Amino acid sequence: MSTDFRMHHKILFSAGVLSFSLLFAASSFAASQTDSEPADSGKTAAELNGYSEERWEQLNDNTLDYDELKDLIHTFNPSISAAWHNFNSAVSDMNTMVENLQSRQRDMKNEKETAKSAGDYSAYGNYAMQEMILKKTVSALSDAKDLMARPVTQSNRPLRQAEAQVVYGAKSLMIAYQSMEDQRQILSELVSMDLTLSSNAASRAAAGTGTQADVLSAQADLLSAQVKLAQVTTAEGSLKKNLILMCGWKEDADPVIGEVPASDLSRIDAMNPAADMTKAIGNNYSLISFRSGEHKKSTASYQARDLTEEQMEGNLSANLTSDYNEVLSDRTGLEADRAGYDAAVITKNAADTEFSLGMITQAQYQGMITSYIRAESALKTADRTLFQALETYDAAVAGICPVE
């Protein structure tokens, strides 16, 4: 799929600032499409945005895959991308400022030497002072520019935190969407079966082998399934709309939503809560913000600060422990639902054989198939639940976890 296709569906850029109320706004764009520095001349859109050509094509096709969420939000989310654009522009502006001041510093040095040669020591002293001031200013701004240009700095921490939170939110939203899609497919199957059962009930009643009560009961089951299907379809559409807006598509776009990965049980066995707790304390955005904040320089203030930080770390530990226990609990739930599904498969296979041999009625057969469908649904739900728990745990270790 060409890059042009995605660009017709992406939100075009305009200057803006980060605001969580604008995360779904359609007024800002993301990716760089034009040169912003002389060194950028001749670069492709992929190179301008820091991606390989292959990855850029993937991000610009009409499919939203789970492993693309972080890059899509960084590059195409209206507010996140605009904030990064403004931040990077500030770094670029500071670089230009430093270069201008360096040029001015060289001018002062030349003027100083000229004044010295001319014996104008009053002017010499003035130019020397200006050169010294400019030299110190250039040094300070150069240090600030270098700090700002680093991938992880105190200056871009709020932006990195906001992006991480949006990515986590998008992951949760995509998991919820996939769960809703699973439910919609199952309800579609049930509606199809209820249509058949309702038709059969009507035929039996017309033939005198069934009752009107059977017809009414079948029609009620069908109507109930249809209402549920309509409700799920509407909810699913709403989730998809919010998800694609977060990832930079326009509101009227209709990208294909890829599958959420199945839970990797080996991740659970590899977890080390004690080591992860140390990482979580070092990565937690709230704790970092608290540590780097201004505090009064007094013994009482330091003691209060230490106590608050200790409480925050204790809350983080409790939350991470809770997240870990949730993972273990959801794994147990998945194992139970998998056993139930395996049993349902055996029953379904037997029902297939019995129905083909005429040993059971269609109503009995569809009842068994319904049980199988529900067991399959329970297994999928359990897997999505565990996957969400794993993602929540990983996010907590990476810094997204409440400490209040």
C-alpha positions as CSV (number, residue, x, y, z in Angstrom):
1,M,0.0,0.0,0.0
2,S,1.5,3.4,-1.0
3,T,2.2,6.2,1.5
4,D,-0.3,8.4,-0.4
5,F,-3.2,6.3,0.7
6,R,-2.5,6.8,4.4
7,M,-1.9,10.5,4.0
8,H,-5.4,11.0,2.5
9,H,-6.7,9.4,5.7
10,K,-4.3,11.0,8.2
11,I,-4.8,14.3,10.0
12,L,-2.8,17.2,8.6
13,F,-0.4,19.1,10.8
14,S,-0.9,22.5,12.4
15,A,0.8,23.9,15.4
16,G,-0.6,23.0,18.8
17,V,0.2,22.1,22.4
18,L,-0.4,18.9,24.3
19,S,-3.8,18.6,25.9
20,F,-5.5,15.4,27.0
21,S,-8.8,17.1,26.0
22,L,-7.4,17.2,22.4
23,L,-6.3,13.7,22.1
24,F,-9.1,13.0,19.6
25,A,-9.0,16.4,17.9
26,A,-8.8,16.5,14.2
27,S,-6.9,19.7,13.8
28,S,-3.3,18.6,14.1
29,F,-1.1,16.2,12.3
30,A,1.9,14.2,13.0
31,A,4.5,13.1,10.6
32,S,7.1,15.4,9.0
33,Q,6.7,15.6,5.3
34,T,9.1,18.5,4.4
35,D,12.6,19.4,5.2
36,S,13.1,21.4,8.4
37,E,16.9,21.6,8.4
38,P,19.5,21.8,5.5
39,A,20.7,18.3,6.5
40,D,17.2,17.0,5.8
41,S,17.3,17.9,2.1
42,G,16.7,14.9,-0.1
43,K,15.4,12.6,2.7
44,T,12.3,10.5,2.3
45,A,9.3,10.8,4.6
46,A,10.5,7.6,6.3
47,E,13.9,9.1,7.0
48,L,12.5,12.4,8.1
49,N,10.5,10.5,10.7
50,G,13.2,8.1,11.8
51,Y,11.8,4.9,10.3
52,S,13.0,2.4,7.8
53,E,11.1,2.4,4.5
54,E,9.5,-0.9,5.3
55,R,8.3,0.3,8.7
56,W,7.0,3.5,7.2
57,E,4.9,1.5,4.6
58,Q,3.5,-0.5,7.5
59,L,2.5,2.6,9.4
60,N,0.9,4.1,6.4
61,D,-1.1,1.1,5.2
62,N,-4.8,0.7,5.9
63,T,-4.3,-1.8,8.7
64,L,-3.9,-1.0,12.4
65,D,-1.8,-3.7,14.1
66,Y,-1.2,-4.0,17.8
67,D,2.6,-3.7,17.5
68,E,2.2,-0.4,15.6
69,L,0.3,1.5,18.3
70,K,3.4,3.1,19.9
71,D,4.8,4.3,16.6
72,L,1.4,5.4,15.3
73,I,0.7,7.5,18.4
74,H,4.2,9.0,18.4
75,T,4.0,10.0,14.8
76,F,0.3,10.4,14.0
77,N,-1.6,11.2,17.2
78,P,-2.7,14.8,16.7
79,S,-1.7,16.2,20.1
80,I,1.3,14.0,20.9
81,S,2.9,14.6,17.5
82,A,2.2,18.3,17.6
83,A,3.8,18.5,21.1
84,W,6.9,16.6,19.8
85,H,7.0,18.9,16.8
86,N,6.9,22.0,19.0
87,F,9.5,20.5,21.4
88,N,11.8,19.6,18.5
89,S,11.3,23.0,17.0
90,A,12.3,24.6,20.3
91,V,15.6,22.5,20.2
92,S,16.1,23.6,16.6
93,D,15.4,27.3,17.5
94,M,17.9,27.1,20.3
95,N,20.5,25.6,18.0
96,T,20.0,28.6,15.7
97,M,20.2,30.9,18.6
98,V,23.5,29.4,19.7
99,E,24.9,29.6,16.2
100,N,23.9,33.3,16.0
101,L,25.5,34.1,19.4
102,Q,28.7,32.3,18.4
103,S,28.8,34.4,15.3
104,R,28.3,37.5,17.4
105,Q,31.0,36.3,19.8
106,R,33.5,36.0,16.9
107,D,32.5,39.5,15.8
108,M,33.3,40.8,19.3
109,K,36.6,39.0,19.3
110,N,37.5,40.6,16.0
111,E,36.4,44.0,17.2
112,K,38.5,43.6,20.3
113,E,41.6,42.8,18.3
114,T,41.0,45.7,16.0
115,A,40.6,48.1,19.0
116,K,43.7,46.7,20.6
117,S,45.7,47.3,17.4
118,A,44.4,50.8,17.2
119,G,45.3,51.5,20.8
120,D,41.7,52.1,21.8
121,Y,41.8,50.3,25.1
122,S,38.4,51.7,26.3
123,A,36.8,50.0,23.3
124,Y,39.0,47.0,23.8
125,G,37.7,46.5,27.3
126,N,34.1,46.9,26.2
127,Y,34.5,44.4,23.4
128,A,36.4,42.0,25.7
129,M,33.6,42.1,28.2
130,Q,31.0,41.5,25.5
131,E,33.0,38.6,24.2
132,M,33.3,37.0,27.6
133,I,29.5,37.4,28.3
134,L,28.7,35.9,24.9
135,K,31.1,33.0,25.5
136,K,29.4,32.2,28.8
137,T,25.9,32.6,27.3
138,V,26.8,30.3,24.4
139,S,28.2,27.7,26.8
140,A,25.1,27.7,28.9
141,L,22.7,27.5,26.0
142,S,24.8,24.8,24.3
143,D,24.5,22.7,27.4
144,A,20.8,23.3,27.6
145,K,20.4,22.5,23.9
146,D,22.4,19.2,24.3
147,L,20.3,18.2,27.2
148,M,17.0,18.9,25.4
149,A,18.2,17.0,22.3
150,R,18.7,13.8,24.4
151,P,15.9,11.1,24.0
152,V,15.3,11.0,27.7
153,T,15.6,14.3,29.6
154,Q,13.9,16.2,32.4
155,S,12.6,18.7,29.9
156,N,10.8,16.2,27.8
157,R,9.7,14.0,30.7
158,P,6.1,15.3,30.8
159,L,5.8,14.6,27.1
160,R,7.2,11.1,27.4
161,Q,4.8,10.5,30.2
162,A,1.8,11.7,28.3
163,E,2.8,9.6,25.3
164,A,3.3,6.5,27.4
165,Q,-0.1,7.0,29.0
166,V,-1.8,7.4,25.6
167,V,-0.1,4.3,24.3
168,Y,-1.2,2.3,27.3
169,G,-4.8,3.7,26.8
170,A,-4.8,2.8,23.1
171,K,-3.6,-0.8,23.9
172,S,-6.4,-1.2,26.4
173,L,-8.9,0.2,23.9
174,M,-7.7,-2.1,21.2
175,I,-8.0,-5.1,23.6
176,A,-11.5,-4.0,24.5
177,Y,-12.4,-3.6,20.8
178,Q,-11.1,-7.1,20.0
179,S,-13.1,-8.5,22.9
180,M,-16.2,-6.7,21.5
181,E,-15.5,-8.1,18.0
182,D,-15.3,-11.6,19.5
183,Q,-18.6,-11.1,21.1
184,R,-20.2,-9.7,18.0
185,Q,-19.1,-12.7,15.9
186,I,-20.5,-15.1,18.5
187,L,-23.8,-13.2,18.7
188,S,-24.0,-13.3,14.9
189,E,-23.7,-17.1,15.0
190,L,-26.3,-17.3,17.7
191,V,-28.7,-15.1,15.7
192,S,-28.2,-17.3,12.7
193,M,-29.0,-20.4,14.7
194,D,-32.0,-18.7,16.4
195,L,-33.3,-17.8,12.9
196,T,-33.2,-21.4,12.0
197,L,-34.9,-22.5,15.2
198,S,-37.6,-19.9,14.8
199,S,-38.3,-21.0,11.2
200,N,-38.4,-24.6,12.2
201,A,-40.8,-23.9,15.1
202,A,-43.1,-22.1,12.7
203,S,-42.9,-25.0,10.3
204,R,-43.7,-27.5,13.0
205,A,-46.7,-25.4,14.2
206,A,-48.0,-25.2,10.7
207,A,-47.7,-29.0,10.3
208,G,-49.4,-29.6,13.6
209,T,-46.3,-31.1,15.2
210,G,-45.5,-28.0,17.2
211,T,-47.3,-25.5,19.3
212,Q,-47.7,-21.7,19.1
213,A,-46.0,-21.5,22.4
214,D,-42.9,-23.0,20.8
215,V,-43.1,-20.4,18.0
216,L,-43.4,-17.5,20.5
217,S,-40.5,-18.8,22.6
218,A,-38.2,-19.2,19.5
219,Q,-39.2,-15.7,18.3
220,A,-38.4,-14.3,21.7
221,D,-35.0,-15.9,21.8
222,L,-34.3,-14.6,18.3
223,L,-35.4,-11.0,19.2
224,S,-33.2,-11.1,22.3
225,A,-30.2,-12.2,20.4
226,Q,-30.8,-9.6,17.7
227,V,-31.1,-6.8,20.2
228,K,-27.8,-7.9,21.9
229,L,-26.1,-8.1,18.5
230,A,-27.2,-4.5,17.6
231,Q,-26.0,-3.2,21.0
232,V,-22.6,-4.9,20.6
233,T,-22.2,-3.7,17.0
234,T,-22.9,-0.1,18.1
235,A,-20.5,-0.3,21.0
236,E,-17.8,-1.9,18.8
237,G,-18.2,0.9,16.3
238,S,-17.7,3.5,19.0
239,L,-14.6,1.8,20.3
240,K,-13.1,1.6,16.8
241,K,-13.8,5.3,16.1
242,N,-12.0,6.4,19.2
243,L,-9.1,4.0,18.6
244,I,-8.4,5.1,15.0
245,L,-8.7,8.8,16.1
246,M,-6.1,8.2,18.7
247,C,-3.8,6.7,16.1
248,G,-4.2,9.5,13.6
249,W,-6.9,8.4,11.2
250,K,-9.7,10.8,10.2
251,E,-13.1,10.1,11.7
252,D,-14.6,8.8,8.5
253,A,-11.7,6.4,7.8
254,D,-12.3,2.6,8.0
255,P,-9.0,0.8,8.5
256,V,-8.7,-2.9,9.2
257,I,-8.1,-3.6,12.9
258,G,-5.6,-6.4,13.3
259,E,-5.7,-9.2,15.9
260,V,-4.5,-8.6,19.4
261,P,-1.8,-11.2,20.2
262,A,-2.6,-14.2,22.3
263,S,-1.3,-14.2,25.9
264,D,2.3,-15.4,26.2
265,L,2.3,-17.7,29.2
266,S,6.1,-17.8,29.2
267,R,6.1,-14.1,30.2
268,I,4.5,-15.1,33.5
269,D,7.1,-17.6,34.4
270,A,9.8,-15.1,33.6
271,M,8.4,-12.4,35.9
272,N,10.5,-11.4,38.9
273,P,8.3,-9.1,41.1
274,A,11.2,-8.1,43.4
275,A,13.5,-7.0,40.5
276,D,10.5,-5.5,38.7
277,M,9.7,-3.4,41.8
278,T,13.1,-1.9,41.7
279,K,12.6,-1.0,38.1
280,A,9.2,0.4,38.8
281,I,10.4,2.7,41.5
282,G,13.1,4.0,39.1
283,N,10.7,4.4,36.2
284,N,7.6,5.7,37.9
285,Y,6.7,9.1,36.4
286,S,4.9,10.3,39.5
287,L,7.9,9.5,41.7
288,I,10.3,11.1,39.3
289,S,8.2,14.2,39.3
290,F,8.1,14.3,43.1
291,R,11.8,13.8,43.5
292,S,12.7,16.5,41.0
293,G,10.2,19.0,42.4
294,E,11.2,21.9,44.5
295,H,11.1,21.4,48.3
296,K,11.9,23.7,51.1
297,K,15.4,23.4,52.5
298,S,14.8,22.5,56.1
299,T,15.1,19.5,58.2
300,A,11.4,19.2,58.7
301,S,10.8,19.6,54.9
302,Y,13.4,16.9,54.1
303,Q,11.8,14.6,56.7
304,A,8.3,15.2,55.3
305,R,9.6,14.6,51.8
306,D,11.3,11.3,52.7
307,L,8.1,10.2,54.5
308,T,5.9,11.1,51.5
309,E,8.3,9.3,49.1
310,E,8.3,6.2,51.3
311,Q,4.5,6.2,51.3
312,M,4.4,6.6,47.5
313,E,6.9,3.7,47.0
314,G,4.8,1.6,49.4
315,N,1.7,2.3,47.4
316,L,3.5,1.5,44.2
317,S,4.7,-1.8,45.7
318,A,1.1,-2.7,46.8
319,N,-0.2,-1.8,43.3
320,L,2.4,-3.8,41.5
321,T,1.8,-6.7,43.8
322,S,-1.9,-6.5,43.0
323,D,-1.1,-6.4,39.3
324,Y,1.0,-9.5,39.6
325,N,-1.6,-11.3,41.6
326,E,-4.1,-10.4,38.9
327,V,-1.9,-12.0,36.3
328,L,-1.7,-15.2,38.3
329,S,-5.4,-15.2,39.0
330,D,-6.2,-14.6,35.3
331,R,-3.8,-17.4,34.3
332,T,-5.8,-19.8,36.5
333,G,-9.0,-18.6,35.0
334,L,-7.6,-19.1,31.5
335,E,-6.6,-22.7,32.3
336,A,-10.1,-23.4,33.7
337,D,-11.8,-22.0,30.6
338,R,-9.4,-23.9,28.3
339,A,-10.4,-27.1,30.1
340,G,-14.0,-26.2,29.6
341,Y,-13.4,-25.5,25.9
342,D,-11.6,-28.8,25.4
343,A,-14.6,-30.6,26.9
344,A,-17.0,-28.6,24.7
345,V,-15.0,-29.6,21.6
346,I,-15.4,-33.3,22.5
347,T,-19.2,-32.7,23.0
348,K,-19.4,-30.8,19.7
349,N,-17.6,-33.5,17.7
350,A,-19.9,-36.1,19.1
351,A,-22.9,-33.9,18.3
352,D,-21.7,-33.5,14.7
353,T,-21.6,-37.3,14.3
354,E,-25.0,-37.9,16.0
355,F,-26.7,-35.2,14.0
356,S,-25.3,-36.5,10.7
357,L,-26.7,-39.9,11.6
358,G,-30.1,-38.5,12.5
359,M,-29.7,-39.6,16.2
360,I,-30.6,-36.1,17.5
361,T,-32.9,-33.4,16.4
362,Q,-31.7,-30.1,14.9
363,A,-32.9,-28.3,18.0
364,Q,-30.9,-30.6,20.2
365,Y,-27.9,-30.3,17.9
366,Q,-28.0,-26.5,17.9
367,G,-28.3,-26.5,21.7
368,M,-25.0,-28.4,21.9
369,I,-23.4,-26.0,19.3
370,T,-24.6,-23.1,21.4
371,S,-22.8,-24.6,24.4
372,Y,-19.7,-24.9,22.3
373,I,-19.9,-21.3,21.1
374,R,-20.2,-20.1,24.6
375,A,-17.2,-22.1,25.8
376,E,-15.2,-20.7,22.9
377,S,-16.3,-17.2,23.9
378,A,-15.3,-17.8,27.5
379,L,-11.9,-19.0,26.4
380,K,-11.3,-15.9,24.2
381,T,-12.5,-13.6,27.0
382,A,-10.2,-15.3,29.5
383,D,-7.2,-14.9,27.1
384,R,-8.0,-11.2,26.5
385,T,-8.3,-10.6,30.2
386,L,-4.9,-12.2,30.9
387,F,-3.3,-10.3,28.1
388,Q,-4.7,-7.0,29.5
389,A,-3.3,-8.0,33.0
390,L,0.1,-8.7,31.5
391,E,0.1,-5.3,29.7
392,T,-1.0,-3.5,32.9
393,Y,1.8,-5.2,34.8
394,D,4.4,-4.3,32.2
395,A,3.1,-0.7,32.1
396,A,3.5,-0.4,35.8
397,V,7.1,-1.6,35.6
398,A,7.7,0.9,32.8
399,G,6.4,3.8,34.9
400,I,2.6,4.0,34.4
401,C,1.2,3.1,37.8
402,P,-0.6,5.2,40.5
403,V,1.3,5.8,43.7
404,E,-1.4,7.6,45.6
